[in-house]
Amino acid sequence: MSLPIAITDILHGHAVEWERLEFKENWNPFNVLHTLGAFANNFRNLEGGYVGIGVAEKNGRPVLSPVGVTPEEAVRIQRELHNL
């Protein structure tokens, strides 16, 4: 399933946080799981949502340049998330 908007549009400020998109500056399992749980509730049949880890936000818009995560961090985060 593809994103409903291009990732470049998201990161260059053409999108704001909304009920299917949220930015997290760093990996905080509690905060990310809280957001994923909210997306999983799917009250409006929106089929989930997207969390951008490594992207700070201000007033719902991404702050450039993204903090980002290294490939190694991404693997670690994915494993930890899967275990949680």
PyMOL Python script that loads the backbone (N, CA, C, O; Angstrom):
from pymol import cmd

cmd.read_pdbstr("""\
ATOM      1  N   MET A   1       0.847  -1.177   0.000  1.00  0.00           N
ATOM      2  CA  MET A   1       0.000   0.000   0.000  1.00  0.00           C
ATOM      3  C   MET A   1       0.892   1.240   0.000  1.00  0.00           C
ATOM      4  O   MET A   1       1.798   1.349   0.826  1.00  0.00           O
ATOM      5  N   SER A   2       0.652   2.146  -0.891  1.00  0.00           N
ATOM      6  CA  SER A   2       1.471   3.350  -0.990  1.00  0.00           C
ATOM      7  C   SER A   2       0.902   4.472  -0.129  1.00  0.00           C
ATOM      8  O   SER A   2      -0.267   4.463   0.255  1.00  0.00           O
ATOM      9  N   LEU A   3       1.764   5.429   0.157  1.00  0.00           N
ATOM     10  CA  LEU A   3       1.322   6.613   0.900  1.00  0.00           C
ATOM     11  C   LEU A   3       0.344   7.412   0.049  1.00  0.00           C
ATOM     12  O   LEU A   3       0.480   7.446  -1.174  1.00  0.00           O
ATOM     13  N   PRO A   4      -0.635   8.056   0.672  1.00  0.00           N
ATOM     14  CA  PRO A   4      -1.575   8.873  -0.098  1.00  0.00           C
ATOM     15  C   PRO A   4      -0.962  10.186  -0.586  1.00  0.00           C
ATOM     16  O   PRO A   4      -1.583  10.919  -1.356  1.00  0.00           O
ATOM     17  N   ILE A   5       0.269  10.480  -0.131  1.00  0.00           N
ATOM     18  CA  ILE A   5       0.979  11.685  -0.527  1.00  0.00           C
ATOM     19  C   ILE A   5       2.463  11.344  -0.604  1.00  0.00           C
ATOM     20  O   ILE A   5       2.945  10.512   0.165  1.00  0.00           O
ATOM     21  N   ALA A   6       3.176  11.961  -1.500  1.00  0.00           N
ATOM     22  CA  ALA A   6       4.602  11.670  -1.667  1.00  0.00           C
ATOM     23  C   ALA A   6       5.387  12.084  -0.427  1.00  0.00           C
ATOM     24  O   ALA A   6       5.113  13.128   0.165  1.00  0.00           O
ATOM     25  N   ILE A   7       6.362  11.269  -0.034  1.00  0.00           N
ATOM     26  CA  ILE A   7       7.174  11.559   1.147  1.00  0.00           C
ATOM     27  C   ILE A   7       7.900  12.900   0.998  1.00  0.00           C
ATOM     28  O   ILE A   7       8.105  13.600   1.990  1.00  0.00           O
ATOM     29  N   THR A   8       8.285  13.261  -0.212  1.00  0.00           N
ATOM     30  CA  THR A   8       8.947  14.556  -0.414  1.00  0.00           C
ATOM     31  C   THR A   8       7.982  15.703  -0.123  1.00  0.00           C
ATOM     32  O   THR A   8       8.397  16.730   0.414  1.00  0.00           O
ATOM     33  N   ASP A   9       6.719  15.549  -0.464  1.00  0.00           N
ATOM     34  CA  ASP A   9       5.728  16.575  -0.140  1.00  0.00           C
ATOM     35  C   ASP A   9       5.542  16.695   1.367  1.00  0.00           C
ATOM     36  O   ASP A   9       5.379  17.796   1.893  1.00  0.00           O
ATOM     37  N   ILE A  10       5.567  15.567   2.054  1.00  0.00           N
ATOM     38  CA  ILE A  10       5.417  15.579   3.514  1.00  0.00           C
ATOM     39  C   ILE A  10       6.586  16.318   4.152  1.00  0.00           C
ATOM     40  O   ILE A  10       6.388  17.187   5.000  1.00  0.00           O
ATOM     41  N   LEU A  11       7.796  15.973   3.746  1.00  0.00           N
ATOM     42  CA  LEU A  11       8.980  16.548   4.380  1.00  0.00           C
ATOM     43  C   LEU A  11       9.243  17.983   3.981  1.00  0.00           C
ATOM     44  O   LEU A  11       9.938  18.696   4.704  1.00  0.00           O
ATOM     45  N   HIS A  12       8.720  18.427   2.870  1.00  0.00           N
ATOM     46  CA  HIS A  12       8.955  19.805   2.443  1.00  0.00           C
ATOM     47  C   HIS A  12       7.796  20.720   2.799  1.00  0.00           C
ATOM     48  O   HIS A  12       7.651  21.804   2.235  1.00  0.00           O
ATOM     49  N   GLY A  13       6.964  20.267   3.750  1.00  0.00           N
ATOM     50  CA  GLY A  13       5.951  21.140   4.305  1.00  0.00           C
ATOM     51  C   GLY A  13       4.661  21.255   3.529  1.00  0.00           C
ATOM     52  O   GLY A  13       3.873  22.166   3.779  1.00  0.00           O
ATOM     53  N   HIS A  14       4.426  20.358   2.598  1.00  0.00           N
ATOM     54  CA  HIS A  14       3.173  20.401   1.851  1.00  0.00           C
ATOM     55  C   HIS A  14       2.077  19.610   2.546  1.00  0.00           C
ATOM     56  O   HIS A  14       0.976  19.462   2.018  1.00  0.00           O
ATOM     57  N   ALA A  15       2.383  19.108   3.724  1.00  0.00           N
ATOM     58  CA  ALA A  15       1.399  18.376   4.514  1.00  0.00           C
ATOM     59  C   ALA A  15       1.564  18.783   5.968  1.00  0.00           C
ATOM     60  O   ALA A  15       2.650  19.173   6.395  1.00  0.00           O
ATOM     61  N   VAL A  16       0.502  18.691   6.707  1.00  0.00           N
ATOM     62  CA  VAL A  16       0.556  18.956   8.135  1.00  0.00           C
ATOM     63  C   VAL A  16       0.122  17.683   8.846  1.00  0.00           C
ATOM     64  O   VAL A  16      -0.501  16.803   8.252  1.00  0.00           O
ATOM     65  N   GLU A  17       0.466  17.599  10.143  1.00  0.00           N
ATOM     66  CA  GLU A  17      -0.003  16.458  10.902  1.00  0.00           C
ATOM     67  C   GLU A  17      -1.529  16.452  10.870  1.00  0.00           C
ATOM     68  O   GLU A  17      -2.171  17.498  10.968  1.00  0.00           O
ATOM     69  N   TRP A  18      -2.073  15.297  10.737  1.00  0.00           N
ATOM     70  CA  TRP A  18      -3.525  15.131  10.757  1.00  0.00           C
ATOM     71  C   TRP A  18      -3.819  13.778  11.343  1.00  0.00           C
ATOM     72  O   TRP A  18      -2.910  13.148  11.883  1.00  0.00           O
ATOM     73  N   GLU A  19      -5.023  13.303  11.269  1.00  0.00           N
ATOM     74  CA  GLU A  19      -5.378  12.066  11.946  1.00  0.00           C
ATOM     75  C   GLU A  19      -4.756  10.823  11.330  1.00  0.00           C
ATOM     76  O   GLU A  19      -4.949   9.731  11.866  1.00  0.00           O
ATOM     77  N   ARG A  20      -4.027  10.933  10.243  1.00  0.00           N
ATOM     78  CA  ARG A  20      -3.327   9.794   9.650  1.00  0.00           C
ATOM     79  C   ARG A  20      -1.824  10.017   9.534  1.00  0.00           C
ATOM     80  O   ARG A  20      -1.124   9.169   8.981  1.00  0.00           O
ATOM     81  N   LEU A  21      -1.319  11.120  10.034  1.00  0.00           N
ATOM     82  CA  LEU A  21       0.101  11.440   9.891  1.00  0.00           C
ATOM     83  C   LEU A  21       0.588  12.147  11.148  1.00  0.00           C
ATOM     84  O   LEU A  21      -0.010  13.126  11.595  1.00  0.00           O
ATOM     85  N   GLU A  22       1.684  11.640  11.714  1.00  0.00           N
ATOM     86  CA  GLU A  22       2.256  12.288  12.885  1.00  0.00           C
ATOM     87  C   GLU A  22       3.777  12.202  12.811  1.00  0.00           C
ATOM     88  O   GLU A  22       4.334  11.190  12.384  1.00  0.00           O
ATOM     89  N   PHE A  23       4.435  13.270  13.229  1.00  0.00           N
ATOM     90  CA  PHE A  23       5.887  13.346  13.219  1.00  0.00           C
ATOM     91  C   PHE A  23       6.421  13.153  14.636  1.00  0.00           C
ATOM     92  O   PHE A  23       5.865  13.685  15.597  1.00  0.00           O
ATOM     93  N   LYS A  24       7.502  12.388  14.753  1.00  0.00           N
ATOM     94  CA  LYS A  24       8.178  12.172  16.034  1.00  0.00           C
ATOM     95  C   LYS A  24       9.662  12.457  15.825  1.00  0.00           C
ATOM     96  O   LYS A  24      10.295  11.863  14.953  1.00  0.00           O
ATOM     97  N   GLU A  25      10.212  13.363  16.622  1.00  0.00           N
ATOM     98  CA  GLU A  25      11.610  13.753  16.443  1.00  0.00           C
ATOM     99  C   GLU A  25      12.570  12.613  16.737  1.00  0.00           C
ATOM    100  O   GLU A  25      13.619  12.498  16.104  1.00  0.00           O
ATOM    101  N   ASN A  26      12.212  11.771  17.698  1.00  0.00           N
ATOM    102  CA  ASN A  26      13.091  10.657  18.035  1.00  0.00           C
ATOM    103  C   ASN A  26      12.266   9.443  18.425  1.00  0.00           C
ATOM    104  O   ASN A  26      11.042   9.513  18.536  1.00  0.00           O
ATOM    105  N   TRP A  27      12.941   8.357  18.625  1.00  0.00           N
ATOM    106  CA  TRP A  27      12.286   7.101  18.976  1.00  0.00           C
ATOM    107  C   TRP A  27      12.013   7.075  20.468  1.00  0.00           C
ATOM    108  O   TRP A  27      12.931   6.934  21.276  1.00  0.00           O
ATOM    109  N   ASN A  28      10.767   7.210  20.822  1.00  0.00           N
ATOM    110  CA  ASN A  28      10.296   7.069  22.190  1.00  0.00           C
ATOM    111  C   ASN A  28       9.192   6.018  22.127  1.00  0.00           C
ATOM    112  O   ASN A  28       8.084   6.323  21.687  1.00  0.00           O
ATOM    113  N   PRO A  29       9.470   4.784  22.558  1.00  0.00           N
ATOM    114  CA  PRO A  29       8.495   3.714  22.388  1.00  0.00           C
ATOM    115  C   PRO A  29       7.111   4.049  22.923  1.00  0.00           C
ATOM    116  O   PRO A  29       6.113   3.741  22.272  1.00  0.00           O
ATOM    117  N   PHE A  30       7.027   4.676  24.101  1.00  0.00           N
ATOM    118  CA  PHE A  30       5.718   4.988  24.677  1.00  0.00           C
ATOM    119  C   PHE A  30       4.920   5.919  23.769  1.00  0.00           C
ATOM    120  O   PHE A  30       3.751   5.663  23.481  1.00  0.00           O
ATOM    121  N   ASN A  31       5.558   7.002  23.317  1.00  0.00           N
ATOM    122  CA  ASN A  31       4.851   7.969  22.471  1.00  0.00           C
ATOM    123  C   ASN A  31       4.458   7.372  21.124  1.00  0.00           C
ATOM    124  O   ASN A  31       3.347   7.593  20.643  1.00  0.00           O
ATOM    125  N   VAL A  32       5.366   6.618  20.520  1.00  0.00           N
ATOM    126  CA  VAL A  32       5.076   6.032  19.215  1.00  0.00           C
ATOM    127  C   VAL A  32       3.972   4.982  19.336  1.00  0.00           C
ATOM    128  O   VAL A  32       3.064   4.943  18.505  1.00  0.00           O
ATOM    129  N   LEU A  33       4.041   4.130  20.367  1.00  0.00           N
ATOM    130  CA  LEU A  33       2.994   3.121  20.545  1.00  0.00           C
ATOM    131  C   LEU A  33       1.642   3.755  20.842  1.00  0.00           C
ATOM    132  O   LEU A  33       0.608   3.249  20.407  1.00  0.00           O
ATOM    133  N   HIS A  34       1.645   4.842  21.568  1.00  0.00           N
ATOM    134  CA  HIS A  34       0.401   5.569  21.839  1.00  0.00           C
ATOM    135  C   HIS A  34      -0.229   6.031  20.518  1.00  0.00           C
ATOM    136  O   HIS A  34      -1.432   5.877  20.306  1.00  0.00           O
ATOM    137  N   THR A  35       0.591   6.593  19.645  1.00  0.00           N
ATOM    138  CA  THR A  35       0.112   7.050  18.343  1.00  0.00           C
ATOM    139  C   THR A  35      -0.363   5.881  17.496  1.00  0.00           C
ATOM    140  O   THR A  35      -1.421   5.957  16.870  1.00  0.00           O
ATOM    141  N   LEU A  36       0.407   4.799  17.470  1.00  0.00           N
ATOM    142  CA  LEU A  36       0.006   3.632  16.684  1.00  0.00           C
ATOM    143  C   LEU A  36      -1.306   3.045  17.195  1.00  0.00           C
ATOM    144  O   LEU A  36      -2.136   2.590  16.409  1.00  0.00           O
ATOM    145  N   GLY A  37      -1.488   3.057  18.514  1.00  0.00           N
ATOM    146  CA  GLY A  37      -2.746   2.582  19.083  1.00  0.00           C
ATOM    147  C   GLY A  37      -3.919   3.445  18.640  1.00  0.00           C
ATOM    148  O   GLY A  37      -5.000   2.934  18.347  1.00  0.00           O
ATOM    149  N   ALA A  38      -3.701   4.754  18.591  1.00  0.00           N
ATOM    150  CA  ALA A  38      -4.762   5.651  18.123  1.00  0.00           C
ATOM    151  C   ALA A  38      -5.085   5.382  16.661  1.00  0.00           C
ATOM    152  O   ALA A  38      -6.254   5.366  16.276  1.00  0.00           O
ATOM    153  N   PHE A  39      -4.051   5.170  15.838  1.00  0.00           N
ATOM    154  CA  PHE A  39      -4.283   4.849  14.434  1.00  0.00           C
ATOM    155  C   PHE A  39      -5.022   3.523  14.295  1.00  0.00           C
ATOM    156  O   PHE A  39      -5.872   3.376  13.417  1.00  0.00           O
ATOM    157  N   ALA A  40      -4.709   2.563  15.149  1.00  0.00           N
ATOM    158  CA  ALA A  40      -5.328   1.239  15.064  1.00  0.00           C
ATOM    159  C   ALA A  40      -6.804   1.261  15.421  1.00  0.00           C
ATOM    160  O   ALA A  40      -7.555   0.386  14.990  1.00  0.00           O
ATOM    161  N   ASN A  41      -7.236   2.255  16.207  1.00  0.00           N
ATOM    162  CA  ASN A  41      -8.654   2.338  16.554  1.00  0.00           C
ATOM    163  C   ASN A  41      -9.526   2.497  15.318  1.00  0.00           C
ATOM    164  O   ASN A  41     -10.622   1.940  15.258  1.00  0.00           O
ATOM    165  N   ASN A  42      -9.054   3.246  14.335  1.00  0.00           N
ATOM    166  CA  ASN A  42      -9.688   3.319  13.021  1.00  0.00           C
ATOM    167  C   ASN A  42     -11.175   3.659  13.078  1.00  0.00           C
ATOM    168  O   ASN A  42     -11.968   3.072  12.342  1.00  0.00           O
ATOM    169  N   PHE A  43     -11.559   4.586  13.933  1.00  0.00           N
ATOM    170  CA  PHE A  43     -12.964   4.947  14.080  1.00  0.00           C
ATOM    171  C   PHE A  43     -13.596   5.451  12.789  1.00  0.00           C
ATOM    172  O   PHE A  43     -14.785   5.234  12.555  1.00  0.00           O
ATOM    173  N   ARG A  44     -12.827   6.109  11.968  1.00  0.00           N
ATOM    174  CA  ARG A  44     -13.370   6.685  10.728  1.00  0.00           C
ATOM    175  C   ARG A  44     -13.044   5.844   9.497  1.00  0.00           C
ATOM    176  O   ARG A  44     -13.171   6.314   8.366  1.00  0.00           O
ATOM    177  N   ASN A  45     -12.625   4.604   9.720  1.00  0.00           N
ATOM    178  CA  ASN A  45     -12.276   3.704   8.621  1.00  0.00           C
ATOM    179  C   ASN A  45     -11.215   4.306   7.708  1.00  0.00           C
ATOM    180  O   ASN A  45     -11.332   4.250   6.484  1.00  0.00           O
ATOM    181  N   LEU A  46     -10.175   4.882   8.317  1.00  0.00           N
ATOM    182  CA  LEU A  46      -9.108   5.514   7.545  1.00  0.00           C
ATOM    183  C   LEU A  46      -7.960   4.561   7.253  1.00  0.00           C
ATOM    184  O   LEU A  46      -6.980   4.945   6.616  1.00  0.00           O
ATOM    185  N   GLU A  47      -8.074   3.329   7.711  1.00  0.00           N
ATOM    186  CA  GLU A  47      -7.064   2.305   7.440  1.00  0.00           C
ATOM    187  C   GLU A  47      -5.703   2.643   8.042  1.00  0.00           C
ATOM    188  O   GLU A  47      -4.680   2.450   7.386  1.00  0.00           O
ATOM    189  N   GLY A  48      -5.672   3.136   9.256  1.00  0.00           N
ATOM    190  CA  GLY A  48      -4.410   3.369   9.950  1.00  0.00           C
ATOM    191  C   GLY A  48      -3.819   4.736   9.706  1.00  0.00           C
ATOM    192  O   GLY A  48      -4.530   5.691   9.394  1.00  0.00           O
ATOM    193  N   GLY A  49      -2.488   4.819   9.854  1.00  0.00           N
ATOM    194  CA  GLY A  49      -1.814   6.095   9.677  1.00  0.00           C
ATOM    195  C   GLY A  49      -0.321   5.901   9.535  1.00  0.00           C
ATOM    196  O   GLY A  49       0.163   4.774   9.433  1.00  0.00           O
ATOM    197  N   TYR A  50       0.404   6.998   9.528  1.00  0.00           N
ATOM    198  CA  TYR A  50       1.843   6.992   9.298  1.00  0.00           C
ATOM    199  C   TYR A  50       2.537   7.825  10.358  1.00  0.00           C
ATOM    200  O   TYR A  50       2.093   8.921  10.698  1.00  0.00           O
ATOM    201  N   VAL A  51       3.646   7.283  10.880  1.00  0.00           N
ATOM    202  CA  VAL A  51       4.452   7.983  11.869  1.00  0.00           C
ATOM    203  C   VAL A  51       5.817   8.232  11.242  1.00  0.00           C
ATOM    204  O   VAL A  51       6.504   7.295  10.835  1.00  0.00           O
ATOM    205  N   GLY A  52       6.202   9.491  11.168  1.00  0.00           N
ATOM    206  CA  GLY A  52       7.518   9.853  10.646  1.00  0.00           C
ATOM    207  C   GLY A  52       8.489  10.010  11.793  1.00  0.00           C
ATOM    208  O   GLY A  52       8.487  11.043  12.464  1.00  0.00           O
ATOM    209  N   ILE A  53       9.321   9.006  12.036  1.00  0.00           N
ATOM    210  CA  ILE A  53      10.304   9.057  13.124  1.00  0.00           C
ATOM    211  C   ILE A  53      11.573   9.709  12.589  1.00  0.00           C
ATOM    212  O   ILE A  53      12.065   9.356  11.517  1.00  0.00           O
ATOM    213  N   GLY A  54      12.087  10.657  13.345  1.00  0.00           N
ATOM    214  CA  GLY A  54      13.271  11.395  12.920  1.00  0.00           C
ATOM    215  C   GLY A  54      12.913  12.724  12.284  1.00  0.00           C
ATOM    216  O   GLY A  54      13.752  13.374  11.661  1.00  0.00           O
ATOM    217  N   VAL A  55      11.642  13.128  12.448  1.00  0.00           N
ATOM    218  CA  VAL A  55      11.171  14.391  11.881  1.00  0.00           C
ATOM    219  C   VAL A  55      10.506  15.191  12.996  1.00  0.00           C
ATOM    220  O   VAL A  55       9.454  14.802  13.504  1.00  0.00           O
ATOM    221  N   ALA A  56      11.118  16.302  13.373  1.00  0.00           N
ATOM    222  CA  ALA A  56      10.514  17.179  14.375  1.00  0.00           C
ATOM    223  C   ALA A  56       9.343  17.921  13.735  1.00  0.00           C
ATOM    224  O   ALA A  56       9.237  17.997  12.511  1.00  0.00           O
ATOM    225  N   GLU A  57       8.466  18.467  14.579  1.00  0.00           N
ATOM    226  CA  GLU A  57       7.348  19.236  14.048  1.00  0.00           C
ATOM    227  C   GLU A  57       7.155  20.517  14.846  1.00  0.00           C
ATOM    228  O   GLU A  57       7.483  20.590  16.031  1.00  0.00           O
ATOM    229  N   LYS A  58       6.626  21.505  14.180  1.00  0.00           N
ATOM    230  CA  LYS A  58       6.255  22.761  14.825  1.00  0.00           C
ATOM    231  C   LYS A  58       4.937  23.181  14.219  1.00  0.00           C
ATOM    232  O   LYS A  58       4.832  23.373  13.008  1.00  0.00           O
ATOM    233  N   ASN A  59       3.930  23.324  15.062  1.00  0.00           N
ATOM    234  CA  ASN A  59       2.576  23.659  14.620  1.00  0.00           C
ATOM    235  C   ASN A  59       2.065  22.673  13.573  1.00  0.00           C
ATOM    236  O   ASN A  59       1.374  23.056  12.629  1.00  0.00           O
ATOM    237  N   GLY A  60       2.415  21.394  13.754  1.00  0.00           N
ATOM    238  CA  GLY A  60       1.925  20.361  12.855  1.00  0.00           C
ATOM    239  C   GLY A  60       2.698  20.198  11.563  1.00  0.00           C
ATOM    240  O   GLY A  60       2.412  19.287  10.787  1.00  0.00           O
ATOM    241  N   ARG A  61       3.665  21.055  11.318  1.00  0.00           N
ATOM    242  CA  ARG A  61       4.447  20.966  10.083  1.00  0.00           C
ATOM    243  C   ARG A  61       5.847  20.437  10.392  1.00  0.00           C
ATOM    244  O   ARG A  61       6.389  20.715  11.462  1.00  0.00           O
ATOM    245  N   PRO A  62       6.435  19.680   9.470  1.00  0.00           N
ATOM    246  CA  PRO A  62       7.771  19.157   9.711  1.00  0.00           C
ATOM    247  C   PRO A  62       8.815  20.267   9.755  1.00  0.00           C
ATOM    248  O   PRO A  62       8.727  21.249   9.018  1.00  0.00           O
ATOM    249  N   VAL A  63       9.795  20.100  10.623  1.00  0.00           N
ATOM    250  CA  VAL A  63      10.908  21.035  10.723  1.00  0.00           C
ATOM    251  C   VAL A  63      12.052  20.480   9.886  1.00  0.00           C
ATOM    252  O   VAL A  63      12.494  19.349  10.088  1.00  0.00           O
ATOM    253  N   LEU A  64      12.525  21.291   8.942  1.00  0.00           N
ATOM    254  CA  LEU A  64      13.630  20.857   8.085  1.00  0.00           C
ATOM    255  C   LEU A  64      14.928  21.422   8.635  1.00  0.00           C
ATOM    256  O   LEU A  64      14.932  22.524   9.183  1.00  0.00           O
ATOM    257  N   SER A  65      15.937  20.753   8.513  1.00  0.00           N
ATOM    258  CA  SER A  65      16.195  19.451   7.953  1.00  0.00           C
ATOM    259  C   SER A  65      15.784  18.392   8.954  1.00  0.00           C
ATOM    260  O   SER A  65      15.939  18.580  10.160  1.00  0.00           O
ATOM    261  N   PRO A  66      15.255  17.267   8.456  1.00  0.00           N
ATOM    262  CA  PRO A  66      14.865  16.195   9.371  1.00  0.00           C
ATOM    263  C   PRO A  66      16.061  15.705  10.180  1.00  0.00           C
ATOM    264  O   PRO A  66      17.187  15.652   9.685  1.00  0.00           O
ATOM    265  N   VAL A  67      15.798  15.352  11.423  1.00  0.00           N
ATOM    266  CA  VAL A  67      16.829  14.774  12.270  1.00  0.00           C
ATOM    267  C   VAL A  67      17.270  13.455  11.648  1.00  0.00           C
ATOM    268  O   VAL A  67      18.463  13.167  11.551  1.00  0.00           O
ATOM    269  N   GLY A  68      16.301  12.672  11.234  1.00  0.00           N
ATOM    270  CA  GLY A  68      16.571  11.401  10.573  1.00  0.00           C
ATOM    271  C   GLY A  68      17.023  10.314  11.520  1.00  0.00           C
ATOM    272  O   GLY A  68      17.282  10.559  12.699  1.00  0.00           O
ATOM    273  N   VAL A  69      17.112   9.125  10.992  1.00  0.00           N
ATOM    274  CA  VAL A  69      17.662   7.979  11.704  1.00  0.00           C
ATOM    275  C   VAL A  69      18.605   7.263  10.748  1.00  0.00           C
ATOM    276  O   VAL A  69      18.387   7.243   9.537  1.00  0.00           O
ATOM    277  N   THR A  70      19.643   6.684  11.304  1.00  0.00           N
ATOM    278  CA  THR A  70      20.575   5.933  10.466  1.00  0.00           C
ATOM    279  C   THR A  70      19.929   4.601  10.086  1.00  0.00           C
ATOM    280  O   THR A  70      18.979   4.171  10.739  1.00  0.00           O
ATOM    281  N   PRO A  71      20.428   3.949   9.049  1.00  0.00           N
ATOM    282  CA  PRO A  71      19.894   2.624   8.705  1.00  0.00           C
ATOM    283  C   PRO A  71      19.974   1.650   9.885  1.00  0.00           C
ATOM    284  O   PRO A  71      19.069   0.840  10.088  1.00  0.00           O
ATOM    285  N   GLU A  72      21.054   1.730  10.657  1.00  0.00           N
ATOM    286  CA  GLU A  72      21.199   0.850  11.814  1.00  0.00           C
ATOM    287  C   GLU A  72      20.134   1.143  12.860  1.00  0.00           C
ATOM    288  O   GLU A  72      19.556   0.224  13.440  1.00  0.00           O
ATOM    289  N   GLU A  73      19.873   2.440  13.101  1.00  0.00           N
ATOM    290  CA  GLU A  73      18.823   2.813  14.052  1.00  0.00           C
ATOM    291  C   GLU A  73      17.459   2.350  13.563  1.00  0.00           C
ATOM    292  O   GLU A  73      16.636   1.898  14.358  1.00  0.00           O
ATOM    293  N   ALA A  74      17.215   2.459  12.271  1.00  0.00           N
ATOM    294  CA  ALA A  74      15.931   2.033  11.711  1.00  0.00           C
ATOM    295  C   ALA A  74      15.707   0.546  11.948  1.00  0.00           C
ATOM    296  O   ALA A  74      14.604   0.130  12.301  1.00  0.00           O
ATOM    297  N   VAL A  75      16.746  -0.251  11.754  1.00  0.00           N
ATOM    298  CA  VAL A  75      16.635  -1.697  11.997  1.00  0.00           C
ATOM    299  C   VAL A  75      16.363  -1.956  13.472  1.00  0.00           C
ATOM    300  O   VAL A  75      15.504  -2.767  13.817  1.00  0.00           O
ATOM    301  N   ARG A  76      17.100  -1.260  14.349  1.00  0.00           N
ATOM    302  CA  ARG A  76      16.901  -1.435  15.792  1.00  0.00           C
ATOM    303  C   ARG A  76      15.491  -1.032  16.212  1.00  0.00           C
ATOM    304  O   ARG A  76      14.848  -1.738  16.989  1.00  0.00           O
ATOM    305  N   ILE A  77      15.011   0.096  15.704  1.00  0.00           N
ATOM    306  CA  ILE A  77      13.668   0.575  16.027  1.00  0.00           C
ATOM    307  C   ILE A  77      12.624  -0.430  15.548  1.00  0.00           C
ATOM    308  O   ILE A  77      11.685  -0.755  16.275  1.00  0.00           O
ATOM    309  N   GLN A  78      12.792  -0.916  14.327  1.00  0.00           N
ATOM    310  CA  GLN A  78      11.834  -1.871  13.787  1.00  0.00           C
ATOM    311  C   GLN A  78      11.794  -3.148  14.627  1.00  0.00           C
ATOM    312  O   GLN A  78      10.718  -3.684  14.895  1.00  0.00           O
ATOM    313  N   ARG A  79      12.958  -3.630  15.040  1.00  0.00           N
ATOM    314  CA  ARG A  79      13.001  -4.833  15.875  1.00  0.00           C
ATOM    315  C   ARG A  79      12.343  -4.577  17.226  1.00  0.00           C
ATOM    316  O   ARG A  79      11.555  -5.394  17.702  1.00  0.00           O
ATOM    317  N   GLU A  80      12.667  -3.448  17.840  1.00  0.00           N
ATOM    318  CA  GLU A  80      12.086  -3.131  19.149  1.00  0.00           C
ATOM    319  C   GLU A  80      10.573  -2.963  19.040  1.00  0.00           C
ATOM    320  O   GLU A  80       9.828  -3.446  19.892  1.00  0.00           O
ATOM    321  N   LEU A  81      10.130  -2.288  18.008  1.00  0.00           N
ATOM    322  CA  LEU A  81       8.689  -2.110  17.806  1.00  0.00           C
ATOM    323  C   LEU A  81       8.007  -3.454  17.610  1.00  0.00           C
ATOM    324  O   LEU A  81       6.942  -3.704  18.174  1.00  0.00           O
ATOM    325  N   HIS A  82       8.615  -4.311  16.817  1.00  0.00           N
ATOM    326  CA  HIS A  82       8.047  -5.638  16.585  1.00  0.00           C
ATOM    327  C   HIS A  82       7.967  -6.424  17.887  1.00  0.00           C
ATOM    328  O   HIS A  82       6.976  -7.114  18.128  1.00  0.00           O
ATOM    329  N   ASN A  83       8.988  -6.333  18.727  1.00  0.00           N
ATOM    330  CA  ASN A  83       8.984  -7.031  20.019  1.00  0.00           C
ATOM    331  C   ASN A  83       7.934  -6.475  20.963  1.00  0.00           C
ATOM    332  O   ASN A  83       7.328  -7.220  21.733  1.00  0.00           O
ATOM    333  N   LEU A  84       7.718  -5.173  20.906  1.00  0.00           N
ATOM    334  CA  LEU A  84       6.722  -4.560  21.792  1.00  0.00           C
ATOM    335  C   LEU A  84       5.328  -4.958  21.384  1.00  0.00           C
ATOM    336  O   LEU A  84       4.357  -4.538  22.014  1.00  0.00           O
TER     337      LEU A  84
END
""", "prot")
cmd.dss("prot")
cmd.show_as("cartoon", "prot")
cmd.util.cbc("prot")
cmd.orient("prot")
